Amino acid sequence: MALRTRLPADQGLTTYYANIHRDWCWGDAENDASFDMLAAPLGDSAPGRVLVLGAGAGRLAYDLHMRTAAVLTVALDFNPLLVLIAERVGRGEPLELYEFPLAPRTPDDQAVLRTLATPAAARAGLVHVLGDAHRPPFRHGAFDTVVTPWLVDILPERFDSLCARVNALLAPGGRWLNFGSLSFHDRDPAARYGLAECLAALDENGFSDVAVDEREIPYLCSPASRHARRERVVSWSARKVRDVKKVPRYHALPEWLVRGTEPVPFSDSFRTQAAATRIHAFLMSLIDGRRSLKDMAKLVVEQRLMNADEAEPAIRSFLIKMHDDSRRGSTY
């Protein structure tokens, strides 16, 4: 079961480390702008039971809970560092933590000891959950409002599948509040949604009364770093008007990897990788401190692994990568 959900390859414990300091130390301008974009469609209405999917270091969930009449606010994230910090700081316990700016302004800014703190301890009803947004541990229809901050374009599943998942979490008439960029990077070009395509997917997955807002706000403007930017973000409010028939089950890995009882498929990509690995292994065996690149190319041609025209350029590219990786301290 541990293989049913897994950390994406581009995520790590400190991936969003700068966001911690933004949320709880120097990011008031960005935090307020983010809250204002989400609060605008709420107006004077109470959000009821709120779920924040991908809550990160927790400031937006805290602000929603403290500055609206939310009955319950559940902040879910899969990063234990972010969840534990959000839970501790949110209950009013200041925490000291070093910030390591990406581009320090002065030598003293290489490592800056920050005090993370809230304006006030959170009132009852703010709950932090360590979990996966693909498999949130909640019953269907458990929430009146679902919030997705900076989330929809970084998940490793198609956006229309996420729409169905959010729909299932909402009670009838519930509201989906989204906030962040729309910078999809899926390998499939058809899954790189634009705003118009997102709105069409909302309609197809049981949502209506969609209101869209776009604003430019500050983004990660640390006073200790030379790096800072302004981001043009998109928010929408969408009302659930009908249930979807079936919510797709997310599988982080295929069954032949999870169960281990089915044959490993001999796909075209595996076939290509197998051939490349054999060639790489042969090239590595030729490195003995005496042979030159040209000597190795002749042997590769003799073994009929490559033709004479491609052997030398291919081996040079391979050795350049090995050389660069060795200087970075990584392996091939």
N, C-alpha and C positions, 0 to 999 in steps of 0.2 A: 504493500500500500504506500510505502514511502516514495516509490517511483511514480505514483500517480500524479503527484505535483512535484515540481523541482524548480530550483532557481534558474532563471534564464542565464545564458552564457555571458551576457553583457551586464549582469548585476552582481554586486558583491556587498560585503558588510559596510564598506565605507563609500559606496557609489554616490550617495547623496549626503556626504558628510557636511558640505558647505551649507546645505539646507537647514541643518540643526541650528547653526548660528544665526542664519537669516530669520528663522522662526522665533527664536527665543532671546535674541540679543540686539542686533542692529538693523533688522529688516522691517521696521514699523511702516515705512512708506509703501513697500510692496505688500505687506500683510494687509494693510487697510484697503489698498486698491483691489486686492483679490477678494476680500470679504464684500466690498461694495458691489462688485460685479455679480456675485452670487446672491446677495441680499436684495438687489433691485427687483428681480421678478417675484420675490416673496411678498413684497409690500408689507402690509400689516398682518398678513395671514401667518398662522403658526405652522412651522414645518412638521410638527408631530414627532413621530419616531424617525430619526435620521440615521442613515448609514453613509459613512465616508469611505469609499473604496480607494485603496492606495493613499492612506492618510499621511504617509511619510512621517516627519518629525512632529506632526500633530497640531500645529498652530491654527490651521484653518478649521479643523474640527473643534478646537477649543473656542475660537471666536464665534463659530456658528452656535455652539451650545450656550455661550455666555451672553451673546448679543441678540439672540432670538428667544422665543418662548418654546424651544424644542423640549419635548417631554423626555426624550432619550436620544443620546448621540453616541453611536458606536463608531469608533475609529479603527479601521482594519488595515493592516499592512503586513507584508511577509518578512520585513527586515527587523530582527530582534533588537538591534541597537537603537533604531528609531522608535520602536514601540516602547521599549523600556524607558528611554529618555522622555518621551511624550507623557507616559504615565506618571513618572516621578515629578517632572517639572510641573505638569498640569495640576497635581494635587498640592502645589505650593511649596515644594522643596527646591530651593536654588541648587544649581549644580555647576561646578567649575569644570571646564573642558577647554583644551587648547584648540584654537583655530589655526590651520595651516593654509594661508592664502595661496591661490594658484600663481599669482604674480606679485610678490610682496613689494610694497612701496619703499620700504627702508629695511636695513638689516634687523631692526627691532621687530619688524612685521613677519619675520620668518615663522615664528610660532607665538601666537598671542593668546594668553590665558583669558578666557571669557567667563563671565558669570551668566548662566542661563536661568531665566526666571520669568514668571508670569506676572501680569498686573495684580492678579488675585487668584487664590486657590479656586479651582473649578467647583461649581455647585454640584450637588448630587445628580447622577444621571449621565455623566460622561464616562464611557467604558472603552477600554483599549483591548483589541483582540489581535493576536498573532495568527494570521491565516492568509490563504491564497485567494485573490480576487476571482480566479477561475473556478474555484470550488468553495465559495463562502459558506460557512457552517450555520446557515439560517434557513428556516422554513420559508416556503413560498408565501409571498404577500406580507412579510413581516414588517415592512417599513412604509412610511408615508412619503418619505423623501430619500432619494439616493443621490449622492454627490460623487462625481468622479473628477478630481483635480489632477491635471497633468498626467492622465492615465490612458485615455482611449487610443492614442497613437503609438504607445510603446509596448502594448501587450502582444504576445506572439500568437494571436488568433485574429481572424477577420472581424472587422467592426460590426458587421451584421450579426455575428454570433454573440458579441458583447451586448448588443441591443436586446436580444432575446433573453440574455441572462439578467440584465437589469430589469426588464419587464417582469420576470418571474419573482424578483425580490420585492416588487412594489405591490401595495394593496390597490384595489380598484380606485381609480381617480388619483393615484399617487403621482408624484412629480420627480422627474429626472433633471438634476442640475449638473451641467458639465462646464468645465473651466480648464483652459490651457491652450496649447498649440495644437494644430492639426498637421503634424509632420510625420506622416506614415512612411516607414522604411521597409515595408514587406518585400520579400524577394519577388513576389508576383506583382507586376505593375497594376493589375486589376484591383489589387487590395490596397493600393495607395489612394485612399479616399480624399476627395476634395470636400469642401463644405456642402455643396449642392448634393453630392452623393451621400454624405452623412444624413442630410435631411430626408432624402428619399428612403434610406435604410430605417430611419426612425418611423416613417409612415408605414413601411412594410412590416414593422415589428410592433404594432399596436400603440403607437404614440401619435398625439395630435396637439393642437394649440401650441405649436412651437414658436418661441420667441428667441431671436438671436441678437447678440450684442458683440461688438468688436471694439477693443480699446488697446491703447499702448500704455504699458505699465513698466516700472523699473523691475529688473530681474537680477538677483544675486549681486547687489552693489555693496560689497564689503568695503568698509572704510580703510581696511589694511591692504587692499589689493588694487593693482592697476587694471585688473579685468573687471568690467561691468558692462551691462548692456540694457537696452530697452526692448521689450518683446511685445509684438502685437498679438494679443490673445483673443480667443473666441469663447464665448459662453452661450449656452442655450438653456432654456427651460422648456420641458416637454411633458405633457400630461398623458398618463396611461389611460387609454380608452377601451382597450380590449386585451384579453390574454393571448399569448402566442400558443400555438398548438403543441409545439415541442421545443424544449430548450436543449441544444446540443451539449453532450457530455464532453468536457475538455479532457484530452489525453496528452500529457506532456511527452510521453514516449509510446511507441507502438507496442502491441501485445507481445510480439516476438522478443522484445527486449525486457518487458515487465515480467512475463511468466517464464520465459526461457524454454518453453516446450515446443514452440513452432520453429520451422526452418528459417534460418537467416536468409532473407531474399537476396538473390544475386542480381541486384539492380545494375543499370548502366553506370550509375555514379560509383557504386562499389567496385564494378569491374574496372573502371578507369583508375580508381584509387589503388586497386590491387596491382595493376600494371605499373603505375608510377612508383609505388612503394618498392617493388622489385628492382626497378631501375635505380632508385635512390640507394637501396641497400648495396647494390653492385658498385655504385660510385663511391660510397663510403669505404667499401673494401679495397678500393684502389688507392686510397690515401695512405701512403707509407713514408712520406718525408723525402722520397726520391723522384717519384713521377711528377711530371709537369702537367698542366692542364691539357696541352696538346697530346702528350703521351696517353692520358686517360681517354681523350676523344678517339684516338686510333683503336684502342681496345674496345670501346663501346661499338664502334663501327664493325670491328671483327666479329663481335658477338651478335651482330645484326639487331641490336637494340635501337639504333638510330641510323639514318643515312649520313653520309659525309658532310652534307651541307648544313644539317641541323645539329650535329653532335657537339661541336665546339661552342656555339652560342648557348645551347641548352645547358651544357656543363658549367659554362661561365655564370649563367644566371643562378644555377643551383649553388655554386660556391660563393657568389656574392651574397645570397641570402644567408648561408651558413656563417659567413664572415660578419655580416651585420648583426645577426642574432647573437653571435658570441660576444660582440662588443656591448650588446644590451644585457647580457647575462641570461638570455633565454636559450631554449633548445630548439632544434629544427622540428 
